[in-house]
Amino acid sequence: TTASSAYTGPVPLTTTTTLKAMAAASGMSNSSVTSATYTIQQSVAPPSFNPAGGTFAGSVTVTMSTTTSGASIYYTTDGSTPTTASSVYTVPVPLTTTTTLRAMAAASGMTNSSVTSATYTISQAAAPPTFSPAGGSFVGSVTVTMSTATSGATIYYTTDGSTPTTASSAYTGPVPLTTTTTLRAMAAASGMANSSVTSAAYTIRVVAPTFSPAGGTYTSTLSVSISETTPGATVYYTTDGSTPTTASSVYTGPISVPRTTTLRAMAAAPGMANSAVTSATYTLQTATPTFNPSGGTYVLPQLVSISDATPGATIYYTTDGSTPTTASSVYSGPILVITRTTIKAMAVAPGWAPSAVATATYNNLLGL
């Protein structure tokens, strides 16, 4: 009607609309009404890329998405304009060379989205450093050599476990490690992206202690010294055969061994793994008994005394030629020998191994 909006210029329509119009002029009847329906299709939301375009070292994997539910994304990697005949996006797209990625989204009943475009510049990375020897467990210390296959690259490293940067220590020669260390390094070269970080753990163990004298069989009490070559290390030991820990006795001087003993020791130092355990058994063997007089041929009967040099030893003997044991006769005084007799004796002291068997034969000139 003449009360409706008067046309003054083009009418923008953003939604589906039925447009009706009539014309009116002074002194004339109004025109018939002209009617037309304008169906406005919504556009699909354009794709977005993650990460956005930029410069990346070695490679980058790009994820695409659109906020329009049910829409399919079509993309190209050669810079051409994508259509519904282009590659369909189904999984993240890996890029290993410099690429212009272009994508649009399409959905049924909607107009295709605008094209999203981004350039991904892929710079080649320096080869990561290698370590020799590889990480592991080492006794005392280890010296590590680093190298990279990229000519002219500089290696930067850390020994505190932090991530190396070009502000870290520059590698100029083999790196000595004397404490347990996590070594991390990367390589950098002009015009290239920094390499990935190489990491290795080096466990440095304290040198195992040594004993003097060495374990073995001895016929008298002894003192054992323990030595350790790792500076600042503390030695811990046991004499009961148990495994030593840092709660065990601390070595401060020679250890007296008054009886058969298994001595075990290990060493510990700050920043290092504990040493291996050194073990030695000291067998104290009772001295072999001696006879007085010694065996031989005599005219008269003899009173034979048996003695032993080991304090506290008990002597066991036989006169019938059998081997003595702790079930044999205990020596308590001189033995009267009248006829031909073979005396055998052995001795045992508390905490000591039995002695060897001593043998003496006494003959009588009278043939008795």
For each residue, the residues with C-beta under 8 A, 3 or more apart:
1: 4 22
2: 24 30
3:
4: 1
5:
6:
7: 11 21
8:
9:
10:
11: 7 19
12:
13: 17 19 38 40
14: 40
15: 40
16: 37 38 39 40
17: 13 37 38 40
18: 35 36 37 38
19: 11 13 35 36 37 38
20: 33 34 35
21: 7 33 34
22: 1 30 31 32 33 34
23: 30 31
24: 2 28 30 31
25: 28
26:
27:
28: 24 25
29:
30: 2 22 23 24
31: 22 23 24 34
32: 22
33: 20 21 22
34: 20 21 22 31
35: 18 19 20
36: 18 19
37: 16 17 18 19
38: 13 16 17 18 19
39: 16
40: 13 14 15 16 17
41: 109 110 111
42: 110 111
43: 110 111 112 113 114
44: 66 68 71 104 105 106 107 110 111 112 113
45: 66 67 68 71 105 113
46: 66 104 105 113 114 115 116
47: 64 65 66 73 75 89 103 104 105 113 116
48: 64 65 66 116
49: 52 53 62 63 64 101 103 116 118
50: 62 63 64 65
51: 54 56 60 62
52: 49 118
53: 49 101 118 119 120
54: 51 120 121
55: 121 122 123
56: 51 59 60 95 120 121 122 123 193
57: 122 123 124 125 193 194
58: 96 122 123 124 125 193
59: 56 94 95 96 122
60: 51 56 94 95 120 122
61: 92 93 94 95
62: 49 50 51 92 93 94 95 101 120
63: 49 50 92
64: 47 48 49 50 73 75 89 92 93 103
65: 47 48 50 73
66: 44 45 46 47 48 71 73 105 113
67: 45
68: 44 45 71 105 107 110 113
69:
70: 107 108
71: 44 45 66 68 105 106 107 110 113
72: 84 88 89 105 106 107
73: 47 64 65 66 88 89 103 104 105
74: 82 83 84 85 86 87 88 89 103 104 105 106
75: 47 64 82 86 87 89 93 101 102 103 104
76: 79 80 81 82 86 87 101 102 103
77: 87 93 95 99 100 101
78: 100
79: 76 100 102
80: 76 86 102
81: 76 102 115
82: 74 75 76 86 102 103 104 115
83: 74 86 104
84: 72 74 106 112
85: 74
86: 74 75 76 80 82 83
87: 74 75 76 77
88: 72 73 74
89: 47 64 72 73 74 75 93 103
90:
91:
92: 61 62 63 64
93: 61 62 64 75 77 89 101
94: 59 60 61 62
95: 56 59 60 61 62 77 99 101 120 122
96: 58 59 122
97: 122
98: 119 120 121 122
99: 77 95 119 120 122
100: 77 78 79 117 118 119 120
101: 49 53 62 75 76 77 93 95 117 118 119 120
102: 75 76 79 80 81 82 115 116 117
103: 47 49 64 73 74 75 76 82 89 115 116 117
104: 44 46 47 73 74 75 82 83 112 113 114 115 116
105: 44 45 46 47 66 68 71 72 73 74 112 113
106: 44 71 72 74 84 110 112 113
107: 44 68 70 71 72 110
108: 70
109: 41
110: 41 42 43 44 68 71 106 107
111: 41 42 43 44
112: 43 44 84 104 105 106
113: 43 44 45 46 47 66 68 71 104 105 106 116
114: 43 46 104
115: 46 81 82 102 103 104
116: 46 47 48 49 102 103 104 113
117: 100 101 102 103
118: 49 52 53 100 101
119: 53 98 99 100 101
120: 53 54 56 60 62 95 98 99 100 101
121: 54 55 56 98
122: 55 56 57 58 59 60 95 96 97 98 99
123: 55 56 57 58 191 192 193
124: 57 58 192 193
125: 57 58 192 193 194 195 196
126: 148 150 153 186 187 188 189 192 193 194 195
127: 148 149 150 153 187 195
128: 148 186 187 195 196 197 198
129: 146 147 148 155 157 171 185 186 187 195 198
130: 146 147 148 198
131: 134 135 144 145 146 183 185 198 200
132: 144 145 146 147
133: 136 142 144
134: 131 200
135: 131 183 200 201 202
136: 133 202 203
137: 203 205 273
138: 141 142 177 202 203 204 205
139: 204 205 206 207 208 275 276
140: 178 204 205 206 207 229 230
141: 138 176 177 178 204
142: 133 138 176 177 202 204
143: 174 175 176 177
144: 131 132 133 174 175 176 177 183 202
145: 131 132 174 175
146: 129 130 131 132 155 157 171 175 185
147: 129 130 132 155
148: 126 127 128 129 130 153 155 187 195
149: 127
150: 126 127 153 187 189 192 195
151: 189
152: 189 190
153: 126 127 148 150 187 188 189 192 195
154: 166 170 171 187 188 189
155: 129 146 147 148 170 171 185 186 187
156: 164 165 166 167 168 169 170 171 185 186 187 188
157: 129 146 164 168 169 171 175 183 184 185 186
158: 161 162 163 164 168 169 183 184 185
159: 175 177 181 182 183
160: 182
161: 158 182 184
162: 158 168 184
163: 158 184 197
164: 156 157 158 168 184 185 186 197
165: 156 168 186
166: 154 156 188 194
167: 156
168: 156 157 158 162 164 165
169: 156 157 158
170: 154 155 156
171: 129 146 154 155 156 157 175 185
172:
173:
174: 143 144 145
175: 143 144 145 146 157 159 171 183
176: 141 142 143 144
177: 138 141 142 143 144 159 181 183 202 204
178: 140 141 204 272
179: 204 270 271 272
180: 201 202 203 204 271 272 273
181: 159 177 201 202 204
182: 159 160 161 199 200 201 202
183: 131 135 144 157 158 159 175 177 199 200 201 202
184: 157 158 161 162 163 164 197 198 199
185: 129 131 146 155 156 157 158 164 171 197 198 199
186: 126 128 129 155 156 157 164 165 194 195 196 197 198
187: 126 127 128 129 148 150 153 154 155 156 194 195
188: 126 153 154 156 166 192 194 195
189: 126 150 151 152 153 154 192
190: 152
191: 123
192: 123 124 125 126 150 153 188 189
193: 56 57 58 123 124 125 126
194: 57 125 126 166 186 187 188
195: 125 126 127 128 129 148 150 153 186 187 188 198
196: 125 128 186
197: 128 163 164 184 185 186
198: 128 129 130 131 184 185 186 195
199: 182 183 184 185
200: 131 134 135 182 183
201: 135 180 181 182 183
202: 135 136 138 142 144 177 180 181 182 183
203: 136 137 138 180 273
204: 138 139 140 141 142 177 178 179 180 181 271 272 273
205: 137 138 139 140 272 273 274 275 276
206: 139 140 228 230 233 266 267 268 269 272 273 274 275
207: 139 140 228 229 230 233 267 275
208: 139 266 267 275 276 277 278
209: 226 227 228 235 237 251 265 266 267 275 278
210: 226 227 228 278
211: 214 215 224 225 226 263 265 278 280
212: 224 225 226 227
213: 216 222 224
214: 211 280
215: 211 263 279 280 281 282
216: 213 282 283
217: 283 284 285 353
218: 221 222 257 282 283 284 285
219: 284 285 286 287 309 310
220: 284 287 310
221: 218 256 257 258 284
222: 213 218 256 257 282
223: 254 255 256 257
224: 211 212 213 254 255 257 263 280 282
225: 211 212 254 255
226: 209 210 211 212 235 237 251 255 265
227: 209 210 212
228: 206 207 209 210 233 235 267 275
229: 140 207
230: 140 206 207 233 267 269 272 275
231: 269
232: 269 270
233: 206 207 228 230 267 268 269 272 275
234: 246 250 251 267 268 269
235: 209 226 228 250 251 265 266 267
236: 244 245 246 247 248 249 250 251 265 266 267 268
237: 209 226 244 248 249 251 255 263 264 265 266
238: 241 242 243 244 248 249 263 264 265
239: 255 257 261 262 263
240: 262
241: 238 262 264
242: 238 248 264
243: 238 264 277
244: 236 237 238 248 249 264 265 266 277
245: 236 248 266
246: 234 236 268 274
247: 236
248: 236 237 238 242 244 245
249: 236 237 238 244
250: 234 235 236
251: 209 226 234 235 236 237 255 265
252:
253:
254: 223 224 225
255: 223 224 225 226 237 239 251 263
256: 221 222 223
257: 218 221 222 223 224 239 261 263 282 284
258: 221 284 351
259: 284 350 351 352
260: 281 282 283 284 351 352 353
261: 239 257 281 282 284
262: 239 240 241 279 280 281 282
263: 211 215 224 237 238 239 255 257 279 280 281 282
264: 237 238 241 242 243 244 277 278 279 280
265: 209 211 226 235 236 237 238 244 251 277 278 279
266: 206 208 209 235 236 237 244 245 274 275 276 277 278
267: 206 207 208 209 228 230 233 234 235 236 274 275
268: 206 233 234 236 246 272 274 275
269: 206 230 231 232 233 234 272
270: 179 232
271: 179 180 204
272: 178 179 180 204 205 206 230 233 268 269
273: 137 180 203 204 205 206
274: 205 206 246 266 267 268
275: 139 205 206 207 208 209 228 230 233 266 267 268 278
276: 139 205 208 266
277: 208 243 244 264 265 266
278: 208 209 210 211 264 265 266 275
279: 215 262 263 264 265
280: 211 214 215 224 262 263 264
281: 215 260 261 262 263
282: 215 216 218 222 224 257 260 261 262 263
283: 216 217 218 260 353
284: 217 218 219 220 221 257 258 259 260 261 351 352 353
285: 217 218 219 352 353 354 355 356
286: 219 308 310 313 346 347 348 349 352 353 354 355
287: 219 220 308 309 310 313 347 355
288: 308 346 347 355 356 357 358
289: 306 307 308 315 317 331 345 346 347 355 358
290: 294 306 307 308 309 358
291: 294 295 304 305 306 343 345 358 360
292: 304 305 306 307
293: 296 298 302 304
294: 290 291 360
295: 291 343 359 360 361 362
296: 293 362 363
297: 362 363 364 365
298: 293 301 302 362 363 364 365
299: 364 365 366
300:
301: 298 336 337 338 364
302: 293 298 336 337 362
303: 334 335 336 337
304: 291 292 293 334 335 336 337 343 360 362
305: 291 292 334 335
306: 289 290 291 292 315 317 331 335 343 345 358
307: 289 290 292 315
308: 286 287 288 289 290 313 315 347 355
309: 219 287 290
310: 219 220 286 287 313 347 349 352 355
311: 349
312: 349 350
313: 286 287 308 310 347 348 349 352 355
314: 330 331 347 348 349
315: 289 306 307 308 330 331 345 346 347
316: 324 325 326 327 328 329 330 331 345 346 347 348
317: 289 306 324 328 329 331 335 343 344 345 346
318: 321 322 323 324 328 329 343 344 345
319: 335 341 342 343
320: 342
321: 318 342 344
322: 318 328 344
323: 318 344 357
324: 316 317 318 328 329 344 345 346 357
325: 316 328 346
326: 316 348 354
327: 316
328: 316 317 318 322 324 325
329: 316 317 318 324
330: 314 315 316
331: 289 306 314 315 316 317 335 345
332:
333:
334: 303 304 305
335: 303 304 305 306 317 319 331 343
336: 301 302 303 304
337: 301 302 303 304 341 343 362
338: 301 364 368
339: 364 368
340: 361 362 363 364 368
341: 319 337 361 362
342: 319 320 321 359 360 361 362
343: 291 295 304 306 317 318 319 335 337 359 360 361 362
344: 317 318 321 322 323 324 357 358 359
345: 289 291 306 315 316 317 318 324 331 357 358
346: 286 288 289 315 316 317 324 325 354 355 356 357 358
347: 286 287 288 289 308 310 313 314 315 316 354 355
348: 286 313 314 316 326 352 354 355
349: 286 310 311 312 313 314 352
350: 259 312
351: 258 259 260 284
352: 259 260 284 285 286 310 313 348 349
353: 217 260 283 284 285 286
354: 285 286 326 346 347 348
355: 285 286 287 288 289 308 310 313 346 347 348 358
356: 285 288 346
357: 288 323 324 344 345 346
358: 288 289 290 291 306 344 345 346 355
359: 295 342 343 344
360: 291 294 295 304 342 343
361: 295 340 341 342 343
362: 295 296 297 298 302 304 337 340 341 342 343
363: 296 297 298 340
364: 297 298 299 301 338 339 340 367 368
365: 297 298 299
366: 299
367: 364
368: 338 339 340 364
